[in-house]
Amino acid sequence: MGNVKIIELPKIQDPRGNLTFLQNPDHLPFEVERVYWIYDVPGGETRGGHAFKKQEELIIAISGSFDVVIDDGKKKEVFHLNRSYEGLHIPAGKWRSMENFSTNSLALVLASTPFDKEDYIRSYESYLKFTTSAKEQQIVAHTAINKVFVDMVKTTINDCKVLELDKNHRDKGNITVVENKSQVPFDINRVYYLYDVPGGEDRGGHAHKDLYQLIIAAGGSFDITLDDGVNKKKITLNRPYQGLYVVPGIWRDIDNFSSGSTCLVLASEKYDENDYIRDYNDFTEIKNL
């Protein structure tokens, strides 16, 4: 239906838990300006019921399942999402709603524009007028904002902190939203998430030279141990409206995953193996310790 389609995302299988990642232009046809996730949706509720004039979206069922109903003003089509490695790409100008949420479902939405209430069409009658009168919509590219650079040699665990994110509580389910240069001090260039982590396994065990991250327990809980080569600090993440901001030059280990937990990571750079420091001795040498 009008370029609405399912996009297969990478699924990197690992005995320690699976990982799916996505970045533009490899896996989605737009730059990410906003990320939000919907959780705690009561049974029988419907979310959405609106369209966007300019915004594109990619919707993923990270956990559980739900249906996305797409309506172009002439016909409807239902897409059932129930796999963490599939995303539904919805171009601008499509009326959509989300329904039939399973218990403990978690919906992740990547959006091409920052929040703009003027971009929403919330009345179906107004939407029908829009579809009959609107000409081709031109999506204006957003200029990337340069982040503040830090010297990874000098960073410490005190540069990392837990950020309180907005929790928009609603009867139909909660939403937490993160926008570039708003809730996080960087532009989001990559999104990935860990899931199906067996009990007793740990992830991480590396540091980054230039990458900034916001790590969220979008579902369940886990512990993150931060290490700057001198001091260590353990932080428990167990709320989907809190994120751990991690700067470059910090070694991290993630463990104590609860059953069914999901570790969501928003990253400042696209994947680059050269940015990883995977040997702890190399890490302490780079930190001049």
Summary of the structure (lengths in Angstrom):
residues: 289
radius of gyration: 19.6
end to end distance: 57.9
largest distance: 65.9
contacts: 906
relative contact order: 0.19
helix: 9%
strand: 42%
